[in-house]
Amino acid sequence: MRSLPLFAAIVIAFGLSFVKHISVAMYPLSAVIFYSYLPVLYASSRINILHHISNEEVFHIKFYPMELSMWLVSTLFFAFILSHLISDLLFHHREILYHFTFFLMTIGLAGIIYCERHASGFLISEKKTIFEIQGRLLSFEIFFIMTLLFVMNH
């Protein structure tokens, strides 16, 4: 009879530790997806929008803007996760985080504008690289905005 409560306690402790390990692994995995794969999704959707005049339709919605909206939703989700972590870690350094984030946002906007202005004169393979950089910069802009919102309301 006494082994049942001990067994239940061990199973509950194992379950809770497993859940904690999964949540710890979530942050690096989210960072890798955010940095590596979301810019590729953005670049492919931008290339498809530019070079396919007759877009395919799904439920009377053009397919390639749906790709771009999928990038936006994914970016918002992963930026939410990562900005929540950053705001928890840097809670006591609020003023420094404000100034540094505004500085990075300014540099990011300048990079986005630069990429957009110079993308029209390149070949498709070079455009893909430029759009990946632009997608990464746009993703980080969304991340910085969410970080500011979390730090202000934390």
N, C-alpha and C positions, 0 to 999 in steps of 0.2 A: 504494500500500500504506500509506503514512503517513497518508493522509486517513481511513482507517477508524478508527484509534484516536482521532483528533481529532474525527471525527463522533460516535463513541460517547461521548466525554467531554462534548461539547456537549449531546447528548441527555440524558445522565445529569444534568448540571448543571441543564438546563432542567426536568427532571422533579422534581428535589429542590427547586428554587426554587418550582415550582408547588405542590408539597405543602406547603411552608412558608407560602405565601400563603393557601392554603385553610385551614390551621389558624389563621392570624391572623384571617381573616374569620369563623371559627367563633365566636369569643368575642362580638363585637358582635351577630351574628345570634342567638346563644343568649340574650343579654341582652334583645334586643327581643322574642323569642318568650316568654321568661320573664315579662317585665313586662306585655306587651300582650295576648297571646293566651291564656295559661293561666288568668288570672282570668275571662275570658269563657267558657271551657270549664267552669270550676267553677260559675259562675253559672247557665249553662244547665242543667247537670246537677242543681243544687239546685232550680231552678224546676221541672224535669221531675219530680223525685222528690216535691215538695210537691203539685203540682197534677194529677198523673195517678194516680188511684187504681188503675186496672187497668193495670199496667205490661206492656209487651210482653215476650215471653220469647224468648230465643235460646239454644238448647241447654239448656232448663230453667233458665236464669239470667235474672233480670230485667234488662232492657236499660239502664235508667237508672242503677242502681248500677255497671254496667259502664262507663258514661260517667265516673262519679266515679272509678273505679279507673284509667281511662285518664288522667284528670287527675293522679292521684297518681303513676303511673309516669312520665309526662312531666315532672312537677315534680321527681321524684327524679333523672331523667336530666340535665335542664338545671341543677339545683342542683349536681349533681356536677361538671359542667363549669365552672361559674362559681366554685364554692368552691375548686376546685383552682387556678384562676387567682389568686384572692384570696390564698390561702395561699402561693402562690409569690411574689406581689408583696410581701406584708407579713410575710415570714418573720422579719425582724429586729425586728419590733414586736409580738411575741407577747403580752406582758402587756397592752398597750394594747388589742389586738384582743380579748382575753378580756373585759376590763371593758366595752368598747364593745358587744360582741356580746351579753353578758348584759343590758345596759341596753336594747338594741333588742329583745331577745326579750321582756322584761317589758312594754315598751310595746306590742309586737305582740299578746301574749296579752290585754292589757287591751282592745285594739281589737277582737279577735275576739269576746271575751265581750260587749262593748258592741253589736257588730253583731248577734250572735245573739239577744240579749235584745230588741232593738228592731225586728227584722225582721218579727215576727208581726203588727204593726198596720198595715202598709203595703199598698198596691196592688201588683200584679204588676210593673209597670214600675219602681216604686221599690224593690221587693225585688231586682230584677235588679241595680240599681246597688249596693245594699247587699251583695249576694252577690259582686259583682265586687270590691268593697273587701275583703270577708272572704277571698275567694280569693287576692287579692294578699298579704294579711297572712299567710295560712296558707303560701303559697309561700315568703315570706320567712322564716317560722319554720323551715321545712325547710332553706332555704338557710343560715340562721345555725347550725343544728345541724350540718350537714355541714361548714361552715367551721370550727367548733370542733373537730370530729373530725379534719379534715385538719391543722389547726395543731398539735393535740396530738400527732399521729402523724407529723408531717413530719420 
